[in-house]
Amino acid sequence: MKLQQYIDLFYDGSNTDFAVAQGVKPQQVTQWKNNGFIVVEHVLYSPRRELAEVEPLKRNIPLPRGRERKTKG
């Protein structure tokens, strides 16, 4: 989830409370949010790069929600 969603859910929307809990200044939290950091299972992740979109191998693996297969033609 996006960092702001995590802060809303666990810190009642308070960047300051979240910053104190993490041992950082509120400005650091703002930087994380501006840089698109996300939280997965209570771990903060920073984006490294956009991945190229490619067609999945034909193994009947479902696409993530919100993604649609592109059809040629």
Phi, psi and omega in degrees: 000158177294150182303319180298322177298318179297315179296319178299317185287317188256344183231023178051034176080005184269107175299323181296313179298319178297315180300315179299316181297330182266352180075031179232168176280152178304329179298327178294320178298318178300317178297317179301315180296316181296333181266009172077025179297150179232165178238129176231119180050048177064026175239130181275129181237143175254143178289137178262315180193158172284137177270144178294140177276125178226160177287137177293155176296153184283070180238017182058037176273124181292145175283155176300155179303142179086356179253141180235147176290137176275131179257142179274144174120000000 
